[in-house]
Amino acid sequence: MFKHDAWQERSHGKWSRGLGVFAGVLLLSLQSTPSHALNFNPTDAEWATWGDMCRSRYVVSAAGRGSRFANRIANSDVESWRSQVPGAWGSLHHYCAAKVVLSRAQAALTEQQKQHHLRRVLSEVAFSKARTPTTEITYADYLVLEAQAHNALNDPTAALGSLAKAKSYHPNYGPPYSLEAIIRRKSGDLDGAKQVLDIALAKDVSGLSEIHYLMAIVYRDKKQYETALTHAEKAEALGYPMTRLRYSLARKIADQNKTASN
């Protein structure tokens, strides 16, 4: 469309503007390619959001070796993480870049910026997936991030498809169950969210504190406050901070009992 419009312009000024629009679209296209992770530069705030695994991978990547972050991670830490995720190490920095880009999408000022960032997330994740064995636990993390991007693009069907794959490859890994429950709850499917969390509890997946927290939220939404409080207490016992939710649930239980007694 841009090329056709440009050829229709008769004046030099309009022709220049046509080229400018085309160049802008071309630049966005180039920036969306996976190779952009090789030039990725996080801010200090974004660096702080990364865990040690992503920081270690970044400082030995083409983008990170000459960055201001290069001396912040010891070589021993880099080698430790390299040995822990050998199958994922080669393309891990693309996933790490995608995590930051997702946060940029969430903070985008315009819908166009948001869509651009989310497409880039999917591109970077696809690059990492294509080069990582499905047996690596990081592969499940790739699929969870992919699902987040699909969901942000208002495509919950694609998001749930990614999570189904993550659960099939790593059935005892908690994050795919948590995100699926969140998506289903957001759509109003409380029974579906509860079913997913019930499966996670039966499988004794990793991250049970979050599973119990989400179960507390689902039961709260269903106005089953006693059961919600039970799960909130279990989440807190596992280290999840629940003081405010427990207080809120206790108040609702008290109000419920007061109404019943009148």
Secondary structure by P-SEA (a helix, b strand, c coil): caaaaaaacccaaaaaaaaaaaaaaaaaaaaacccccccccccaaaaaaccaaaaaaaaaccccccccccccccaaaaaaaaaaccccccaaaaaaaaaaaaaaaaacccaaaaaaaaaaaaaaaaaaaaccccccaaaaaaaaaaaaaaaaaccaaaaaaaaaaaaaacccccaaaaaaaaaaaaacaaaaaaaaaaaaaaacccaaaaaaaaaaaaaaaacaaaaaaaaaaaaaaaccccaaaaaaaaaaaaaaaaaaac
